[in-house]
Amino acid sequence: MQIYTVRSGDTLFNIAREFGSTVEEIVSANELPRPNELVVGQTLVIPIVGSFYYVQPGDSLFSIGQRFGIDYRRLAQINGINPAMTLPVGLRLYIPPHTRVRKEVNAYIEPTGGQASEALLSDARQASPHLTFLTAFSYQVNRDGTLRPPPLEGITEIAAQNSNALMMAVTNIEEGQFSGELGRAILSSPEVQDRLIDNIIAEANREGLFRDIHFDFEFLPVEMRQPYNEFLRKATERLHAQGFMVSSALAPKTSATQSGQWYEAHDYRAHGEIVDFVVIMTYEWGYSAGPPLPVSPIDAVERVLQYALTEIPAEKILMGQNLYGYDWTLPFTPGTYATAVSPQRAIEIARQNNAQIMYDYTAQAPFFDYFDSQGRQHRVWFEDARSIQAKLDLVRRLNLRGISYWKLGLPFPQNWLLIDENFEVVKL
């Protein structure tokens, strides 16, 4: 699979000819709505076997081999060159496809308004062949331990057709947001906890497809740290006895002592010991109510994961990844909100406003600026094939269990092609 960044003057015909593909294949792979109107800086995935690399200043066969995980002597042999030669800048080298590794892939799906929309179900159908788990978000806990289930019509059928294990996300969401006080009410009452676990088991058995119970309790008061650990122990013991796996969601921390109500009650070491695996929510550095920033800058993501690996085995960690970006109006004013955009929509905005897409190599994230019809400046940070491949490389390098996406419904066809290129997705 070739990842190509569009340059000024490029056409799909010329790009296809350069890489031995066809215009039709490139249009289909990237779901291009206007094939003749490419955006400078836009990335395309070219569906070929292996890829090509153009030598950059300072490169050597050894450094290129290290980058792609191939012995430099084999790289020289494949390309018919002397392994001792100095590489001229711009030389094109063929890189054979790397071996796919077995990983688990999860995606959350959040139907709203009483039923899943056809657009959401369509996105789920596209993603599900590339998933281990499909997580129904969410089963909201009431203060008496009963559950408010999400609408599952259409979702369970898609999971069954694609051999997805359903995850039941159980949350302390009340009136549309995570509630620390609701969490306190649940975690302070053994009777409510027992009733909650009873209801979880009954619901999971009723639907029949649930394989994992996923606890996503957020914004808990700091004094709920130990009660949450104790609840997870109790729940895991009972759910394991019923044949269910158990997982939890963790806020992105870089130390055990990180302050703030989103972080303090999440005990990485305890969760790593108690549950079968965790989803670490390594995204939302740039968020809707905050200033314009990359949503999941890779340097910040890796700092969280490196800390997590000191507390939790790598084989228990799913790295969180966003399937969206944000469009901010500048200058940023506290109290204003950015608009969530899919990667496909971000490229369309750039095309409509004749904006060139730039790339931050430290954050490994694309962005661009534009002015709207009212003369207001905007900044858009989003994801593309380059940024996702960088994250998949990180999952491979750290030997994590896999990756977890928040959330379906924001189309990003390139992502699923790259999942297949890199991973043999585990089906349970």
N, C-alpha and C positions, 0 to 999 in steps of 0.2 A: 504494500500500500504506500503510495507516494503522497506526501503532504506538500502542496505547492502554494506559494503566496503570489497572488496576482500582481503583475507589474504594469506600468503604463504601456498601452499599446497592445497588450495581450488579447488574443482571441481564443475561444475554446478550440477552434480548429488547429491553431498553432500549438497550443498546449497539448492537445491529444496527439499530434504528430510527434512532438518532442519525446513523449513517454510511451509511445506505442499503444495508445488507447484510442477510443473513439469519442466523438462529441456526445453521442447518445449515452454512452456509459457514464461519462462525467456528469451529464445533466441528471441522469437517474440517481447516481450515488449521492449527489449533493442536493437533490430536489430543487434545482434552480428554476425559479419562476420566470426569469427573464435572461435566458442564456446569452443574449447578445449585449447585455448591460452589466458587465462585471465591474466590481468595485476594486480600485487599487488598494492593496493590503488585505483583501479578502483571501481566506484560505480555501483550497479545494482538496478533497481527497481523490486521488486517481487510482481506480481499481486495477492495479497491476500486481504481479507477483514480485515481492521484494521492493526495493526502492533505489533511487539514485542519489548520490551525494556529490556536491561540487566543492572541491578543495578550497579551503579558506587560508589566508595568511597564517603561518605558524603551524599548520597541520603537518602531521607525518602519518605514515601508514600505521604506526604503532598507536598514536593517539586516536586516529579514526577507528581502528579496530577495537580499542578500549571503549569508545563511545557506543559502538554498536554491538559489543559483546562477541567479536569474532577475531580469531587469531590473525595477526597482520600478514603472516605468510600465506594463509589461505586467501585473504583478501587480495594479495598480490597475484596469486595464481588465478583466481576467478577473473581478474581484470587484465591478465596477460602482461604484467609489468614486473620489473626487477624490484624485489623487496628492499633493496638498498638505495634505490633512486630517490632524488629530491623531487617532491611532487610540485608540479607547476600549479600556481593558483588558477582556479577555474576548471581544472581537470575533472571530468565526470567519472565517478566510480560507481559500479553496481554493487549494491549491498543486498545479499540474499535475505530472505525472510527469517526472522528469529523464531526459535521454538516457542510455541504457545505454552503457557503454564496454566495449571488448573487453579481457578479462583472462583469465589462466590460473589455474585452481583445481586444487589438489592435495589429496588426503587419503591419509593412511597407513592401512593395514589390517594388523592384527597377529593372525593366527590362532595359537592356542595349543592344546596338548594333542593334537597330531597331525593336527587338521583344523579347518577353520573351522566354528564353530557356526552353526546355522540363524539364530539371532538376529543374529549378526554379518553373515551373508550378506544377511539381510533389510534391515539398515541400509545395507549397501553398495548394494543394489538401489535404495533410495530416494535415495541420494546420487549415484550414478554418472551420471545424466543431467545433473548440474550440475558435473561434473568434467572437467578436461582430462586430468589424470594420476591414476592409482590406484597407490599405492606399496606394494609387497609388503614388509613389514617382518618379519624381515630375513634376508638371506643372511649368515650368520655365518662369518667367516674362521677357518680353523684355522691353526695355527702353521706348517704345511707349505705353505700357499697354496691348499689345497682349500676347498670351500664346503659349508656345511650349509644347504640351502634350507628355506624355510618351506613348510608345506602350502598348495598353490595350488588344490586342487580346489574348483571353484565360483567362485573369484575370477577366473580367466582368462576364464571364460564370461561373467561379468558385465561385465568390461572390454570384451570383444569386442562384446557386445550394445549397449553404450552408447558405442562409439567412444572409449573411454578408452585413452590411451597408458599402458602399464604402465611403472612405474619400478622398477628393481631396487635396493633399499637394501642396500648392502654395509657391514657393521659390524664393529667390533672388540669384539664382545660375547663374553664367555667366562664360563661358569658363571653366566649370568643377569645379568651387569652389564658395563658398558664397562670394558675392561682396558687400562691404560696400558702394561703389560708386553707384552701381546699386540701392541699397536700398535708398540712398540719392535721386537719380533721381526720384524714384517712390514717395517717401514720401514728396518731395518738390513741387510736381505738382498736384493740385486738378484735373486738366483735365486728367492726366494720371491715377490717382486713379479711377476716375469715369469710364474711359474706361476699366480699369482692372476689376472692379466689374461687368460691363456690360458683359465682355467676360467670366468671371467666371460663371455668371448666365446662359449665353447661352450654355456654354460647359456642365455644370452640368445638365441642362434640356435636352440637346441633348442625353447624355448617359443614363439618366433616373434612374440610380441606386445610384447616389450620395446622401447621407444624411447629410454629414458634410463637411464644407470647412475648411481646416486646414492650417493656416498661419505659415510658418516656415521661418521667416526672421532672418538671423543670421549675425554676424560680422558687426552690424550696428554702425556707429559713435555715440558717446555718445550724441551729440546734436540732434539725431534722436529719442531719448527716448519719448518725448512728441508728436512729429509728428506721431510716430508709434502708440501710444495710440489713438490719434485722428483718424487715419486711421482705426484702429480696431473698434472704435465706429461707424464710418460711414459704414464700411463694414458689421458689425453685424446687424445694423438697417435694411439695405437693404436686407441682406440675410435672416434674420428672416422673413421679410415680404414675402419672396418667399418660406418659409417653410423649410429652411435649418438650421441645427445646425452650430455653429462656434466654432472652437477650435484653440489653438496656441501651439507652441513648445517653451519651455523655457530652457535656459542654466542652469546648476546646480550651484545655488548661495547659500551661507550660510549667507548673510546679504544684506540689501538694498544698502549698500555702496561698495559692492565688485567691485574692479577696473578691468579694462581690456575690450577690445573692444568686446569680446564675451559676456560680462555680463551687461555692464552699461546701454544699451538701453532696456534691458528686465526688465520691471516694474511689479514685481510679483503682487502687490496689484491691480494695474490697470487691468491687464489681468484677475485676479480673479473676478473682478467686471464686466468686459465687456463681456467676452466670456463664452460659456456654460461649457467648461472644458479645462484643459491644459495637455499637456504631458511634464513632466520634464525629461530632458535628463540625467538621473543619471547613466552615464557610461562614458568610455574613460578617467579614471584616468590613466590607462595604455593604450597607443595608439600607432599607428604604427610608428610614428616618435619620440617617447619618450623612456625613459628607461624602462626596464621590471618591470611592476607593475601589480597588479590585475586590471582587466578592470572596475569592479564595486564593490570595497570593501564595505562591508555592513556598517561598521562604518562611512565611508564617505558618503554613500548614505543616511543613517539615519540623519546625520547632515543637509544635504540639505533639506530633507523632514520635519524635525522639524522646520527649518526656514520657509519653504513654508507654513506650517500650521499656522504660525502667520500672514500670509498675504492672504491665499486662503482657502476657506472651503474644508475640506477633501473630500466631495462628488464631488468636481470639479477636483481632482488630479488623473491622471494616472501616476504611477511610471514607468520610462523608464528602460528597461532591455536589455542587449546585448544577442545575440544568438551565440556568437563566442568568441574566445580567440586569442592570438598572440604568435608567435614563434620568439623569439629574438636571434640573434647571439651575444655572449659575447666575449670580453667586449663591452658594448654599446658604439658606437661612434656617436656623433651628425651628422646628415646628412644621416644616414642609416635608413632603414625601416624594421620593423618586418613584418612577413607574417601572414595574418589572417587565422585562422584555425577553423573549426567546432569542437564541442565537440567530435564528432565521429572520426574526423581526428586526434585530439590530442591523443586520446587513442591508435589509430593505430600507431602513431609516437612513443609513449612510448613502445608499444609492439615490434616494429621493432628494437628498440635500447635497449631493456631489461632494461628500466628505471622504477623505482618505483615511483608511484604517491604519493605526499605528500599533506597535507592539512593545510592551514593557518586558524586557528580558529578565530583569530581576524578579518581578512578580510572575513572569510567564503568563501574561494576560493581554488581550487586545483591547484597544480603546479608540475613541475618536471624539471630536468636537464638531458641533454644527450650530447654526442659528436658525430658529424657527421663523414662521411667517410673521410673528410679532417682534422680531429682532432680538429675542432672548437667546443667550448662549446656552448650550447643553453639553454635558459630558456623558458619554456612554461607556461603561465597562461591561464586558460580556465574556463569553467563552468561545473558543474556536478549536479546530483540530489540533493546532500547536499546543494550546494550553491543556487540552485533555490528554494528549500524548505525554506531556511532561508529568501529569499526575499518574498516568498508568505506569510510566517508567519508575516513579517513586514507589508505587505499590509493589512493583517487581523487585526493586532494589532493596526495600525494607522487608521483603518476603511476608507481607501482610496477608491476612485471610482473604481480603478482597476490597470491594468498593460499594458504597451505598449512595444512591442518588435522591436528592430532594429537588424537585419532585416532577412526576409526569404531568403532561398537559402543556409543556412549553417545547415545541418541536426542535429537535437537534439531531437530524439523521446521521451526521458524521460521527457522532459519539458511538452509536451502536455498531457502525462499521469498524471503528477502532477497537471496540471491545472484542469483536470477533478476530481481529488481526492479532491481538495481544494475548487473549485468554481462551482457554477451553473452559467454558462456563459450566460449573458444577450444577447438576440437576439431582435433587435428593430423591 
